[in-house]
Amino acid sequence: QVQLVESGGGLVQAGNSLKLSCAATGRPFSLYAVAWFRQTPGKEREIVAGISRSGDSTYYADSVKARFTISRDNDKNTVYLQMNALKPEDTAVYYCAAHFDPYGTSRHPLDEYDYWGQGTQVTVSS
């Protein structure tokens, strides 16, 4: 089992940047494929980006390609989401999610994720 804690959210002006962190405790984080999701009131949760357990494969939603970068440091049990050129429509609660991937074969987006963090609010003002 793994516990996930997001941090780094806040209020920024459009065009600026934020870097979110997802810190894991429990099992070695290197055994998990990890993704970032976001959700706004009244909308379904959507995947933003995903990264394989080794970091050699990444996935991005079309809406964030070329602006967001997902990365991980397995020695620090942390996954990051660098968000640049933020837009008001990026405003949401951002969640980190992990999928146990013992064979390293999972590729995002996945049908299900096993563990979720509590979320961190990102607000982008125009």
GIJORA-V277324 format. One record per residue. OMEGA is omega in radians with two decimals (NA if undefined). BURIAL is I if it has 9 or more other ideal C-beta (glycine too) atoms within 8 Angstrom, else O. Layout:
omega;burial
OMEGA;BURIAL
OMEGA;BURIAL
This chain:
omega;burial
-3.14;O
3.06;I
-3.06;O
3.10;I
3.11;I
3.04;I
3.06;O
3.11;I
3.12;I
-3.14;O
3.12;O
3.05;I
3.10;O
-3.13;I
-3.12;O
-3.04;O
3.00;I
3.05;I
3.11;I
3.08;I
3.05;I
-3.12;I
-3.08;I
2.98;I
-3.12;O
3.14;O
3.08;O
-3.08;O
-3.13;I
3.11;O
-3.02;I
2.86;I
-3.00;I
3.12;I
2.98;I
3.05;I
2.99;I
-3.12;I
3.02;I
-3.11;O
3.09;O
3.13;O
3.09;O
3.05;O
-3.12;O
3.10;I
3.13;I
-3.11;I
3.10;I
-3.13;I
3.13;I
-3.06;I
3.12;I
-3.10;O
-3.07;I
3.14;O
3.13;O
3.11;I
3.09;I
2.96;I
-3.11;I
-3.06;O
-3.08;O
-3.14;I
3.12;O
3.09;O
-3.10;O
3.08;I
3.07;O
3.13;I
3.12;I
3.04;I
-3.05;O
3.08;I
3.13;O
-3.12;O
-3.05;I
3.00;I
-3.07;I
2.98;I
3.07;I
-3.09;I
3.14;I
3.10;O
-3.06;O
-3.13;I
3.09;O
3.14;O
3.02;O
3.12;I
-3.09;O
2.89;I
-3.10;I
-3.10;I
3.00;I
3.14;I
-3.09;I
3.11;I
3.13;I
-3.00;O
-3.02;I
-3.10;O
3.09;O
-3.07;O
-3.06;O
3.10;I
-3.11;I
-0.09;I
-3.11;O
3.12;I
3.14;O
3.09;O
-2.96;I
-3.04;O
-3.10;I
2.98;O
-3.07;I
3.07;O
3.06;I
-3.05;I
3.00;I
3.13;I
-3.13;O
-3.12;I
-3.11;O
NA;O
